[in-house]
Amino acid sequence: MIGGMFEQNMLDLNPSSDQNSQVLEKFYDVRKLQKTLKAAGFQLTSEADEISSGPASIMLTDPDGNPILIDQHI
């Protein structure tokens, strides 16, 4: 690892921004995504506080062991 924050490859998704990092007017809150993923049987390695609002993140791991971070900035 050279100058990175994480030890391996990671997919980082931001549900509140588009591909140019512009804030979207409408988006699925990360807490709603969390509920949907958990209801579908996914195991999360990190969860957002469901009674909070604003910035939050969740994390899960793909079948190859790569972390997936869903990181909402607003």
mmCIF file of the N, C-alpha and C atoms, coordinates in Angstrom:
data_MODEL
# 
_entry.id   MODEL 
# 
loop_
_atom_site.group_PDB 
_atom_site.id 
_atom_site.type_symbol 
_atom_site.label_atom_id 
_atom_site.label_alt_id 
_atom_site.label_comp_id 
_atom_site.label_asym_id 
_atom_site.label_entity_id 
_atom_site.label_seq_id 
_atom_site.pdbx_PDB_ins_code 
_atom_site.Cartn_x 
_atom_site.Cartn_y 
_atom_site.Cartn_z 
_atom_site.occupancy 
_atom_site.B_iso_or_equiv 
_atom_site.pdbx_formal_charge 
_atom_site.auth_seq_id 
_atom_site.auth_comp_id 
_atom_site.auth_asym_id 
_atom_site.auth_atom_id 
_atom_site.pdbx_PDB_model_num 
ATOM 1   N N  . MET A 1 1  ? 0.847   -1.167  0.000   1.00 0.00 ? 1  MET A N  1 
ATOM 2   C CA . MET A 1 1  ? 0.000   0.000   0.000   1.00 0.00 ? 1  MET A CA 1 
ATOM 3   C C  . MET A 1 1  ? 0.895   1.234   0.000   1.00 0.00 ? 1  MET A C  1 
ATOM 4   N N  . ILE A 1 2  ? 0.665   2.110   -0.941  1.00 0.00 ? 2  ILE A N  1 
ATOM 5   C CA . ILE A 1 2  ? 1.461   3.329   -1.037  1.00 0.00 ? 2  ILE A CA 1 
ATOM 6   C C  . ILE A 1 2  ? 0.545   4.529   -0.827  1.00 0.00 ? 2  ILE A C  1 
ATOM 7   N N  . GLY A 1 3  ? 0.633   5.170   0.309   1.00 0.00 ? 3  GLY A N  1 
ATOM 8   C CA . GLY A 1 3  ? -0.114  6.392   0.574   1.00 0.00 ? 3  GLY A CA 1 
ATOM 9   C C  . GLY A 1 3  ? -1.623  6.249   0.617   1.00 0.00 ? 3  GLY A C  1 
ATOM 10  N N  . GLY A 1 4  ? -2.150  5.028   0.703   1.00 0.00 ? 4  GLY A N  1 
ATOM 11  C CA . GLY A 1 4  ? -3.588  4.835   0.718   1.00 0.00 ? 4  GLY A CA 1 
ATOM 12  C C  . GLY A 1 4  ? -4.148  4.747   2.118   1.00 0.00 ? 4  GLY A C  1 
ATOM 13  N N  . MET A 1 5  ? -5.458  4.950   2.218   1.00 0.00 ? 5  MET A N  1 
ATOM 14  C CA . MET A 1 5  ? -6.118  4.850   3.510   1.00 0.00 ? 5  MET A CA 1 
ATOM 15  C C  . MET A 1 5  ? -6.488  3.406   3.837   1.00 0.00 ? 5  MET A C  1 
ATOM 16  N N  . PHE A 1 6  ? -6.658  2.587   2.791   1.00 0.00 ? 6  PHE A N  1 
ATOM 17  C CA . PHE A 1 6  ? -7.157  1.232   2.986   1.00 0.00 ? 6  PHE A CA 1 
ATOM 18  C C  . PHE A 1 6  ? -6.154  0.221   2.473   1.00 0.00 ? 6  PHE A C  1 
ATOM 19  N N  . GLU A 1 7  ? -6.180  -0.972  3.027   1.00 0.00 ? 7  GLU A N  1 
ATOM 20  C CA . GLU A 1 7  ? -5.200  -2.001  2.727   1.00 0.00 ? 7  GLU A CA 1 
ATOM 21  C C  . GLU A 1 7  ? -5.450  -2.716  1.404   1.00 0.00 ? 7  GLU A C  1 
ATOM 22  N N  . GLN A 1 8  ? -6.626  -2.593  0.827   1.00 0.00 ? 8  GLN A N  1 
ATOM 23  C CA . GLN A 1 8  ? -6.948  -3.306  -0.408  1.00 0.00 ? 8  GLN A CA 1 
ATOM 24  C C  . GLN A 1 8  ? -7.860  -2.455  -1.281  1.00 0.00 ? 8  GLN A C  1 
ATOM 25  N N  . ASN A 1 9  ? -8.175  -2.968  -2.473  1.00 0.00 ? 9  ASN A N  1 
ATOM 26  C CA . ASN A 1 9  ? -9.091  -2.258  -3.360  1.00 0.00 ? 9  ASN A CA 1 
ATOM 27  C C  . ASN A 1 9  ? -10.427 -2.055  -2.660  1.00 0.00 ? 9  ASN A C  1 
ATOM 28  N N  . MET A 1 10 ? -11.072 -0.939  -2.971  1.00 0.00 ? 10 MET A N  1 
ATOM 29  C CA . MET A 1 10 ? -12.374 -0.656  -2.383  1.00 0.00 ? 10 MET A CA 1 
ATOM 30  C C  . MET A 1 10 ? -13.234 0.077   -3.402  1.00 0.00 ? 10 MET A C  1 
ATOM 31  N N  . LEU A 1 11 ? -14.481 -0.328  -3.492  1.00 0.00 ? 11 LEU A N  1 
ATOM 32  C CA . LEU A 1 11 ? -15.456 0.393   -4.294  1.00 0.00 ? 11 LEU A CA 1 
ATOM 33  C C  . LEU A 1 11 ? -16.118 1.401   -3.370  1.00 0.00 ? 11 LEU A C  1 
ATOM 34  N N  . ASP A 1 12 ? -16.106 2.663   -3.766  1.00 0.00 ? 12 ASP A N  1 
ATOM 35  C CA . ASP A 1 12 ? -16.665 3.749   -2.948  1.00 0.00 ? 12 ASP A CA 1 
ATOM 36  C C  . ASP A 1 12 ? -17.803 4.399   -3.726  1.00 0.00 ? 12 ASP A C  1 
ATOM 37  N N  . LEU A 1 13 ? -18.997 4.309   -3.189  1.00 0.00 ? 13 LEU A N  1 
ATOM 38  C CA . LEU A 1 13 ? -20.180 4.884   -3.826  1.00 0.00 ? 13 LEU A CA 1 
ATOM 39  C C  . LEU A 1 13 ? -20.724 6.007   -2.964  1.00 0.00 ? 13 LEU A C  1 
ATOM 40  N N  . ASN A 1 14 ? -21.164 7.075   -3.621  1.00 0.00 ? 14 ASN A N  1 
ATOM 41  C CA . ASN A 1 14 ? -21.772 8.194   -2.916  1.00 0.00 ? 14 ASN A CA 1 
ATOM 42  C C  . ASN A 1 14 ? -23.164 8.413   -3.486  1.00 0.00 ? 14 ASN A C  1 
ATOM 43  N N  . PRO A 1 15 ? -24.210 8.019   -2.749  1.00 0.00 ? 15 PRO A N  1 
ATOM 44  C CA . PRO A 1 15 ? -25.562 8.118   -3.292  1.00 0.00 ? 15 PRO A CA 1 
ATOM 45  C C  . PRO A 1 15 ? -26.075 9.560   -3.422  1.00 0.00 ? 15 PRO A C  1 
ATOM 46  N N  . SER A 1 16 ? -25.372 10.524  -2.850  1.00 0.00 ? 16 SER A N  1 
ATOM 47  C CA . SER A 1 16 ? -25.851 11.905  -2.880  1.00 0.00 ? 16 SER A CA 1 
ATOM 48  C C  . SER A 1 16 ? -25.168 12.757  -3.947  1.00 0.00 ? 16 SER A C  1 
ATOM 49  N N  . SER A 1 17 ? -24.245 12.171  -4.731  1.00 0.00 ? 17 SER A N  1 
ATOM 50  C CA . SER A 1 17 ? -23.513 12.927  -5.746  1.00 0.00 ? 17 SER A CA 1 
ATOM 51  C C  . SER A 1 17 ? -23.487 12.181  -7.071  1.00 0.00 ? 17 SER A C  1 
ATOM 52  N N  . ASP A 1 18 ? -23.363 12.939  -8.164  1.00 0.00 ? 18 ASP A N  1 
ATOM 53  C CA . ASP A 1 18 ? -23.226 12.311  -9.469  1.00 0.00 ? 18 ASP A CA 1 
ATOM 54  C C  . ASP A 1 18 ? -21.753 12.039  -9.779  1.00 0.00 ? 18 ASP A C  1 
ATOM 55  N N  . GLN A 1 19 ? -21.461 11.583  -10.998 1.00 0.00 ? 19 GLN A N  1 
ATOM 56  C CA . GLN A 1 19 ? -20.093 11.222  -11.378 1.00 0.00 ? 19 GLN A CA 1 
ATOM 57  C C  . GLN A 1 19 ? -19.139 12.411  -11.397 1.00 0.00 ? 19 GLN A C  1 
ATOM 58  N N  . ASN A 1 20 ? -19.661 13.637  -11.367 1.00 0.00 ? 20 ASN A N  1 
ATOM 59  C CA . ASN A 1 20 ? -18.828 14.842  -11.327 1.00 0.00 ? 20 ASN A CA 1 
ATOM 60  C C  . ASN A 1 20 ? -18.797 15.473  -9.937  1.00 0.00 ? 20 ASN A C  1 
ATOM 61  N N  . SER A 1 21 ? -19.221 14.719  -8.932  1.00 0.00 ? 21 SER A N  1 
ATOM 62  C CA . SER A 1 21 ? -19.266 15.159  -7.534  1.00 0.00 ? 21 SER A CA 1 
ATOM 63  C C  . SER A 1 21 ? -20.230 16.323  -7.303  1.00 0.00 ? 21 SER A C  1 
ATOM 64  N N  . GLN A 1 22 ? -21.221 16.439  -8.171  1.00 0.00 ? 22 GLN A N  1 
ATOM 65  C CA . GLN A 1 22 ? -22.257 17.453  -7.993  1.00 0.00 ? 22 GLN A CA 1 
ATOM 66  C C  . GLN A 1 22 ? -23.386 16.843  -7.156  1.00 0.00 ? 22 GLN A C  1 
ATOM 67  N N  . VAL A 1 23 ? -23.874 17.602  -6.190  1.00 0.00 ? 23 VAL A N  1 
ATOM 68  C CA . VAL A 1 23 ? -24.925 17.107  -5.299  1.00 0.00 ? 23 VAL A CA 1 
ATOM 69  C C  . VAL A 1 23 ? -26.204 16.889  -6.099  1.00 0.00 ? 23 VAL A C  1 
ATOM 70  N N  . LEU A 1 24 ? -26.807 15.714  -5.916  1.00 0.00 ? 24 LEU A N  1 
ATOM 71  C CA . LEU A 1 24 ? -28.065 15.382  -6.577  1.00 0.00 ? 24 LEU A CA 1 
ATOM 72  C C  . LEU A 1 24 ? -29.232 15.993  -5.811  1.00 0.00 ? 24 LEU A C  1 
ATOM 73  N N  . GLU A 1 25 ? -30.236 16.421  -6.554  1.00 0.00 ? 25 GLU A N  1 
ATOM 74  C CA . GLU A 1 25 ? -31.426 16.984  -5.917  1.00 0.00 ? 25 GLU A CA 1 
ATOM 75  C C  . GLU A 1 25 ? -32.212 15.893  -5.181  1.00 0.00 ? 25 GLU A C  1 
ATOM 76  N N  . LYS A 1 26 ? -32.294 14.691  -5.780  1.00 0.00 ? 26 LYS A N  1 
ATOM 77  C CA . LYS A 1 26 ? -32.999 13.559  -5.181  1.00 0.00 ? 26 LYS A CA 1 
ATOM 78  C C  . LYS A 1 26 ? -32.054 12.366  -5.141  1.00 0.00 ? 26 LYS A C  1 
ATOM 79  N N  . PHE A 1 27 ? -32.042 11.661  -4.034  1.00 0.00 ? 27 PHE A N  1 
ATOM 80  C CA . PHE A 1 27 ? -31.222 10.454  -3.902  1.00 0.00 ? 27 PHE A CA 1 
ATOM 81  C C  . PHE A 1 27 ? -31.792 9.596   -2.783  1.00 0.00 ? 27 PHE A C  1 
ATOM 82  N N  . TYR A 1 28 ? -31.421 8.301   -2.771  1.00 0.00 ? 28 TYR A N  1 
ATOM 83  C CA . TYR A 1 28 ? -31.809 7.402   -1.697  1.00 0.00 ? 28 TYR A CA 1 
ATOM 84  C C  . TYR A 1 28 ? -30.856 7.605   -0.532  1.00 0.00 ? 28 TYR A C  1 
ATOM 85  N N  . ASP A 1 29 ? -31.395 7.958   0.594   1.00 0.00 ? 29 ASP A N  1 
ATOM 86  C CA . ASP A 1 29 ? -30.587 8.126   1.800   1.00 0.00 ? 29 ASP A CA 1 
ATOM 87  C C  . ASP A 1 29 ? -29.894 6.808   2.137   1.00 0.00 ? 29 ASP A C  1 
ATOM 88  N N  . VAL A 1 30 ? -28.666 6.901   2.617   1.00 0.00 ? 30 VAL A N  1 
ATOM 89  C CA . VAL A 1 30 ? -27.879 5.717   2.936   1.00 0.00 ? 30 VAL A CA 1 
ATOM 90  C C  . VAL A 1 30 ? -28.584 4.825   3.969   1.00 0.00 ? 30 VAL A C  1 
ATOM 91  N N  . ARG A 1 31 ? -29.370 5.412   4.855   1.00 0.00 ? 31 ARG A N  1 
ATOM 92  C CA . ARG A 1 31 ? -30.097 4.607   5.846   1.00 0.00 ? 31 ARG A CA 1 
ATOM 93  C C  . ARG A 1 31 ? -31.197 3.778   5.187   1.00 0.00 ? 31 ARG A C  1 
ATOM 94  N N  . LYS A 1 32 ? -31.817 4.318   4.128   1.00 0.00 ? 32 LYS A N  1 
ATOM 95  C CA . LYS A 1 32 ? -32.815 3.556   3.374   1.00 0.00 ? 32 LYS A CA 1 
ATOM 96  C C  . LYS A 1 32 ? -32.129 2.417   2.609   1.00 0.00 ? 32 LYS A C  1 
ATOM 97  N N  . LEU A 1 33 ? -30.978 2.708   2.019   1.00 0.00 ? 33 LEU A N  1 
ATOM 98  C CA . LEU A 1 33 ? -30.209 1.654   1.348   1.00 0.00 ? 33 LEU A CA 1 
ATOM 99  C C  . LEU A 1 33 ? -29.816 0.568   2.337   1.00 0.00 ? 33 LEU A C  1 
ATOM 100 N N  . GLN A 1 34 ? -29.425 0.963   3.542   1.00 0.00 ? 34 GLN A N  1 
ATOM 101 C CA . GLN A 1 34 ? -29.051 0.006   4.582   1.00 0.00 ? 34 GLN A CA 1 
ATOM 102 C C  . GLN A 1 34 ? -30.207 -0.935  4.894   1.00 0.00 ? 34 GLN A C  1 
ATOM 103 N N  . LYS A 1 35 ? -31.390 -0.386  5.092   1.00 0.00 ? 35 LYS A N  1 
ATOM 104 C CA . LYS A 1 35 ? -32.563 -1.209  5.400   1.00 0.00 ? 35 LYS A CA 1 
ATOM 105 C C  . LYS A 1 35 ? -32.864 -2.178  4.268   1.00 0.00 ? 35 LYS A C  1 
ATOM 106 N N  . THR A 1 36 ? -32.757 -1.696  3.020   1.00 0.00 ? 36 THR A N  1 
ATOM 107 C CA . THR A 1 36 ? -33.023 -2.540  1.858   1.00 0.00 ? 36 THR A CA 1 
ATOM 108 C C  . THR A 1 36 ? -32.014 -3.681  1.763   1.00 0.00 ? 36 THR A C  1 
ATOM 109 N N  . LEU A 1 37 ? -30.732 -3.363  1.937   1.00 0.00 ? 37 LEU A N  1 
ATOM 110 C CA . LEU A 1 37 ? -29.693 -4.396  1.876   1.00 0.00 ? 37 LEU A CA 1 
ATOM 111 C C  . LEU A 1 37 ? -29.863 -5.432  2.980   1.00 0.00 ? 37 LEU A C  1 
ATOM 112 N N  . LYS A 1 38 ? -30.142 -4.979  4.197   1.00 0.00 ? 38 LYS A N  1 
ATOM 113 C CA . LYS A 1 38 ? -30.314 -5.905  5.315   1.00 0.00 ? 38 LYS A CA 1 
ATOM 114 C C  . LYS A 1 38 ? -31.541 -6.794  5.107   1.00 0.00 ? 38 LYS A C  1 
ATOM 115 N N  . ALA A 1 39 ? -32.621 -6.219  4.581   1.00 0.00 ? 39 ALA A N  1 
ATOM 116 C CA . ALA A 1 39 ? -33.832 -6.993  4.317   1.00 0.00 ? 39 ALA A CA 1 
ATOM 117 C C  . ALA A 1 39 ? -33.595 -8.057  3.243   1.00 0.00 ? 39 ALA A C  1 
ATOM 118 N N  . ALA A 1 40 ? -32.654 -7.783  2.340   1.00 0.00 ? 40 ALA A N  1 
ATOM 119 C CA . ALA A 1 40 ? -32.314 -8.740  1.277   1.00 0.00 ? 40 ALA A CA 1 
ATOM 120 C C  . ALA A 1 40 ? -31.305 -9.785  1.753   1.00 0.00 ? 40 ALA A C  1 
ATOM 121 N N  . GLY A 1 41 ? -30.862 -9.691  3.007   1.00 0.00 ? 41 GLY A N  1 
ATOM 122 C CA . GLY A 1 41 ? -29.982 -10.691 3.576   1.00 0.00 ? 41 GLY A CA 1 
ATOM 123 C C  . GLY A 1 41 ? -28.493 -10.378 3.524   1.00 0.00 ? 41 GLY A C  1 
ATOM 124 N N  . PHE A 1 42 ? -28.133 -9.165  3.111   1.00 0.00 ? 42 PHE A N  1 
ATOM 125 C CA . PHE A 1 42 ? -26.721 -8.795  3.074   1.00 0.00 ? 42 PHE A CA 1 
ATOM 126 C C  . PHE A 1 42 ? -26.209 -8.523  4.483   1.00 0.00 ? 42 PHE A C  1 
ATOM 127 N N  . GLN A 1 43 ? -24.993 -8.970  4.750   1.00 0.00 ? 43 GLN A N  1 
ATOM 128 C CA . GLN A 1 43 ? -24.327 -8.701  6.026   1.00 0.00 ? 43 GLN A CA 1 
ATOM 129 C C  . GLN A 1 43 ? -23.502 -7.430  5.865   1.00 0.00 ? 43 GLN A C  1 
ATOM 130 N N  . LEU A 1 44 ? -23.761 -6.438  6.686   1.00 0.00 ? 44 LEU A N  1 
ATOM 131 C CA . LEU A 1 44 ? -23.003 -5.190  6.642   1.00 0.00 ? 44 LEU A CA 1 
ATOM 132 C C  . LEU A 1 44 ? -21.862 -5.267  7.650   1.00 0.00 ? 44 LEU A C  1 
ATOM 133 N N  . THR A 1 45 ? -20.709 -4.756  7.263   1.00 0.00 ? 45 THR A N  1 
ATOM 134 C CA . THR A 1 45 ? -19.567 -4.741  8.180   1.00 0.00 ? 45 THR A CA 1 
ATOM 135 C C  . THR A 1 45 ? -19.517 -3.440  8.968   1.00 0.00 ? 45 THR A C  1 
ATOM 136 N N  . SER A 1 46 ? -20.269 -2.444  8.515   1.00 0.00 ? 46 SER A N  1 
ATOM 137 C CA . SER A 1 46 ? -20.391 -1.163  9.206   1.00 0.00 ? 46 SER A CA 1 
ATOM 138 C C  . SER A 1 46 ? -21.765 -0.606  8.877   1.00 0.00 ? 46 SER A C  1 
ATOM 139 N N  . GLU A 1 47 ? -22.450 -0.087  9.883   1.00 0.00 ? 47 GLU A N  1 
ATOM 140 C CA . GLU A 1 47 ? -23.808 0.413   9.681   1.00 0.00 ? 47 GLU A CA 1 
ATOM 141 C C  . GLU A 1 47 ? -23.939 1.868   10.110  1.00 0.00 ? 47 GLU A C  1 
ATOM 142 N N  . ALA A 1 48 ? -24.904 2.553   9.497   1.00 0.00 ? 48 ALA A N  1 
ATOM 143 C CA . ALA A 1 48 ? -25.256 3.916   9.878   1.00 0.00 ? 48 ALA A CA 1 
ATOM 144 C C  . ALA A 1 48 ? -26.284 3.861   11.001  1.00 0.00 ? 48 ALA A C  1 
ATOM 145 N N  . ASP A 1 49 ? -26.302 4.878   11.822  1.00 0.00 ? 49 ASP A N  1 
ATOM 146 C CA . ASP A 1 49 ? -27.317 5.011   12.863  1.00 0.00 ? 49 ASP A CA 1 
ATOM 147 C C  . ASP A 1 49 ? -28.631 5.337   12.165  1.00 0.00 ? 49 ASP A C  1 
ATOM 148 N N  . GLU A 1 50 ? -29.598 4.439   12.264  1.00 0.00 ? 50 GLU A N  1 
ATOM 149 C CA . GLU A 1 50 ? -30.850 4.584   11.516  1.00 0.00 ? 50 GLU A CA 1 
ATOM 150 C C  . GLU A 1 50 ? -31.716 5.744   11.982  1.00 0.00 ? 50 GLU A C  1 
ATOM 151 N N  . ILE A 1 51 ? -31.478 6.282   13.172  1.00 0.00 ? 51 ILE A N  1 
ATOM 152 C CA . ILE A 1 51 ? -32.290 7.408   13.626  1.00 0.00 ? 51 ILE A CA 1 
ATOM 153 C C  . ILE A 1 51 ? -31.605 8.753   13.375  1.00 0.00 ? 51 ILE A C  1 
ATOM 154 N N  . SER A 1 52 ? -30.420 8.705   12.757  1.00 0.00 ? 52 SER A N  1 
ATOM 155 C CA . SER A 1 52 ? -29.705 9.941   12.453  1.00 0.00 ? 52 SER A CA 1 
ATOM 156 C C  . SER A 1 52 ? -30.145 10.477  11.091  1.00 0.00 ? 52 SER A C  1 
ATOM 157 N N  . SER A 1 53 ? -29.605 11.626  10.730  1.00 0.00 ? 53 SER A N  1 
ATOM 158 C CA . SER A 1 53 ? -29.817 12.197  9.402   1.00 0.00 ? 53 SER A CA 1 
ATOM 159 C C  . SER A 1 53 ? -28.515 12.846  8.961   1.00 0.00 ? 53 SER A C  1 
ATOM 160 N N  . GLY A 1 54 ? -28.432 13.175  7.686   1.00 0.00 ? 54 GLY A N  1 
ATOM 161 C CA . GLY A 1 54 ? -27.230 13.809  7.171   1.00 0.00 ? 54 GLY A CA 1 
ATOM 162 C C  . GLY A 1 54 ? -26.159 12.800  6.810   1.00 0.00 ? 54 GLY A C  1 
ATOM 163 N N  . PRO A 1 55 ? -24.889 13.224  6.840   1.00 0.00 ? 55 PRO A N  1 
ATOM 164 C CA . PRO A 1 55 ? -23.798 12.353  6.421   1.00 0.00 ? 55 PRO A CA 1 
ATOM 165 C C  . PRO A 1 55 ? -23.754 11.052  7.226   1.00 0.00 ? 55 PRO A C  1 
ATOM 166 N N  . ALA A 1 56 ? -23.504 9.962   6.504   1.00 0.00 ? 56 ALA A N  1 
ATOM 167 C CA . ALA A 1 56 ? -23.387 8.643   7.133   1.00 0.00 ? 56 ALA A CA 1 
ATOM 168 C C  . ALA A 1 56 ? -22.812 7.689   6.103   1.00 0.00 ? 56 ALA A C  1 
ATOM 169 N N  . SER A 1 57 ? -22.387 6.527   6.574   1.00 0.00 ? 57 SER A N  1 
ATOM 170 C CA . SER A 1 57 ? -21.858 5.531   5.647   1.00 0.00 ? 57 SER A CA 1 
ATOM 171 C C  . SER A 1 57 ? -22.173 4.130   6.134   1.00 0.00 ? 57 SER A C  1 
ATOM 172 N N  . ILE A 1 58 ? -22.152 3.207   5.193   1.00 0.00 ? 58 ILE A N  1 
ATOM 173 C CA . ILE A 1 58 ? -22.282 1.788   5.488   1.00 0.00 ? 58 ILE A CA 1 
ATOM 174 C C  . ILE A 1 58 ? -21.197 1.066   4.689   1.00 0.00 ? 58 ILE A C  1 
ATOM 175 N N  . MET A 1 59 ? -20.879 -0.140  5.113   1.00 0.00 ? 59 MET A N  1 
ATOM 176 C CA . MET A 1 59 ? -19.874 -0.915  4.392   1.00 0.00 ? 59 MET A CA 1 
ATOM 177 C C  . MET A 1 59 ? -20.283 -2.377  4.373   1.00 0.00 ? 59 MET A C  1 
ATOM 178 N N  . LEU A 1 60 ? -20.012 -3.027  3.254   1.00 0.00 ? 60 LEU A N  1 
ATOM 179 C CA . LEU A 1 60 ? -20.207 -4.452  3.123   1.00 0.00 ? 60 LEU A CA 1 
ATOM 180 C C  . LEU A 1 60 ? -19.044 -5.002  2.310   1.00 0.00 ? 60 LEU A C  1 
ATOM 181 N N  . THR A 1 61 ? -18.982 -6.310  2.162   1.00 0.00 ? 61 THR A N  1 
ATOM 182 C CA . THR A 1 61 ? -17.881 -6.948  1.460   1.00 0.00 ? 61 THR A CA 1 
ATOM 183 C C  . THR A 1 61 ? -18.431 -7.792  0.321   1.00 0.00 ? 61 THR A C  1 
ATOM 184 N N  . ASP A 1 62 ? -17.825 -7.668  -0.874  1.00 0.00 ? 62 ASP A N  1 
ATOM 185 C CA . ASP A 1 62 ? -18.276 -8.463  -2.012  1.00 0.00 ? 62 ASP A CA 1 
ATOM 186 C C  . ASP A 1 62 ? -17.770 -9.906  -1.876  1.00 0.00 ? 62 ASP A C  1 
ATOM 187 N N  . PRO A 1 63 ? -18.255 -10.821 -2.720  1.00 0.00 ? 63 PRO A N  1 
ATOM 188 C CA . PRO A 1 63 ? -17.857 -12.234 -2.596  1.00 0.00 ? 63 PRO A CA 1 
ATOM 189 C C  . PRO A 1 63 ? -16.350 -12.481 -2.727  1.00 0.00 ? 63 PRO A C  1 
ATOM 190 N N  . ASP A 1 64 ? -15.615 -11.578 -3.359  1.00 0.00 ? 64 ASP A N  1 
ATOM 191 C CA . ASP A 1 64 ? -14.164 -11.731 -3.485  1.00 0.00 ? 64 ASP A CA 1 
ATOM 192 C C  . ASP A 1 64 ? -13.410 -11.146 -2.295  1.00 0.00 ? 64 ASP A C  1 
ATOM 193 N N  . GLY A 1 65 ? -14.135 -10.593 -1.322  1.00 0.00 ? 65 GLY A N  1 
ATOM 194 C CA . GLY A 1 65 ? -13.503 -10.033 -0.139  1.00 0.00 ? 65 GLY A CA 1 
ATOM 195 C C  . GLY A 1 65 ? -13.169 -8.553  -0.237  1.00 0.00 ? 65 GLY A C  1 
ATOM 196 N N  . ASN A 1 66 ? -13.601 -7.896  -1.311  1.00 0.00 ? 66 ASN A N  1 
ATOM 197 C CA . ASN A 1 66 ? -13.343 -6.468  -1.471  1.00 0.00 ? 66 ASN A CA 1 
ATOM 198 C C  . ASN A 1 66 ? -14.403 -5.646  -0.738  1.00 0.00 ? 66 ASN A C  1 
ATOM 199 N N  . PRO A 1 67 ? -13.988 -4.655  0.032   1.00 0.00 ? 67 PRO A N  1 
ATOM 200 C CA . PRO A 1 67 ? -14.962 -3.815  0.726   1.00 0.00 ? 67 PRO A CA 1 
ATOM 201 C C  . PRO A 1 67 ? -15.693 -2.879  -0.239  1.00 0.00 ? 67 PRO A C  1 
ATOM 202 N N  . ILE A 1 68 ? -16.957 -2.636  0.057   1.00 0.00 ? 68 ILE A N  1 
ATOM 203 C CA . ILE A 1 68 ? -17.781 -1.681  -0.674  1.00 0.00 ? 68 ILE A CA 1 
ATOM 204 C C  . ILE A 1 68 ? -18.255 -0.651  0.346   1.00 0.00 ? 68 ILE A C  1 
ATOM 205 N N  . LEU A 1 69 ? -17.856 0.588   0.134   1.00 0.00 ? 69 LEU A N  1 
ATOM 206 C CA . LEU A 1 69 ? -18.225 1.686   1.022   1.00 0.00 ? 69 LEU A CA 1 
ATOM 207 C C  . LEU A 1 69 ? -19.285 2.526   0.341   1.00 0.00 ? 69 LEU A C  1 
ATOM 208 N N  . ILE A 1 70 ? -20.419 2.710   1.002   1.00 0.00 ? 70 ILE A N  1 
ATOM 209 C CA . ILE A 1 70 ? -21.454 3.620   0.530   1.00 0.00 ? 70 ILE A CA 1 
ATOM 210 C C  . ILE A 1 70 ? -21.449 4.781   1.494   1.00 0.00 ? 70 ILE A C  1 
ATOM 211 N N  . ASP A 1 71 ? -20.971 5.901   1.002   1.00 0.00 ? 71 ASP A N  1 
ATOM 212 C CA . ASP A 1 71 ? -20.600 7.049   1.837   1.00 0.00 ? 71 ASP A CA 1 
ATOM 213 C C  . ASP A 1 71 ? -21.387 8.277   1.400   1.00 0.00 ? 71 ASP A C  1 
ATOM 214 N N  . GLN A 1 72 ? -22.380 8.653   2.185   1.00 0.00 ? 72 GLN A N  1 
ATOM 215 C CA . GLN A 1 72 ? -23.221 9.819   1.890   1.00 0.00 ? 72 GLN A CA 1 
ATOM 216 C C  . GLN A 1 72 ? -22.636 11.049  2.553   1.00 0.00 ? 72 GLN A C  1 
ATOM 217 N N  . HIS A 1 73 ? -22.359 12.071  1.787   1.00 0.00 ? 73 HIS A N  1 
ATOM 218 C CA . HIS A 1 73 ? -21.686 13.264  2.301   1.00 0.00 ? 73 HIS A CA 1 
ATOM 219 C C  . HIS A 1 73 ? -22.615 14.363  2.791   1.00 0.00 ? 73 HIS A C  1 
ATOM 220 N N  . ILE A 1 74 ? -23.893 14.293  2.456   1.00 0.00 ? 74 ILE A N  1 
ATOM 221 C CA . ILE A 1 74 ? -24.810 15.356  2.900   1.00 0.00 ? 74 ILE A CA 1 
ATOM 222 C C  . ILE A 1 74 ? -25.995 14.759  3.659   1.00 0.00 ? 74 ILE A C  1 
# 
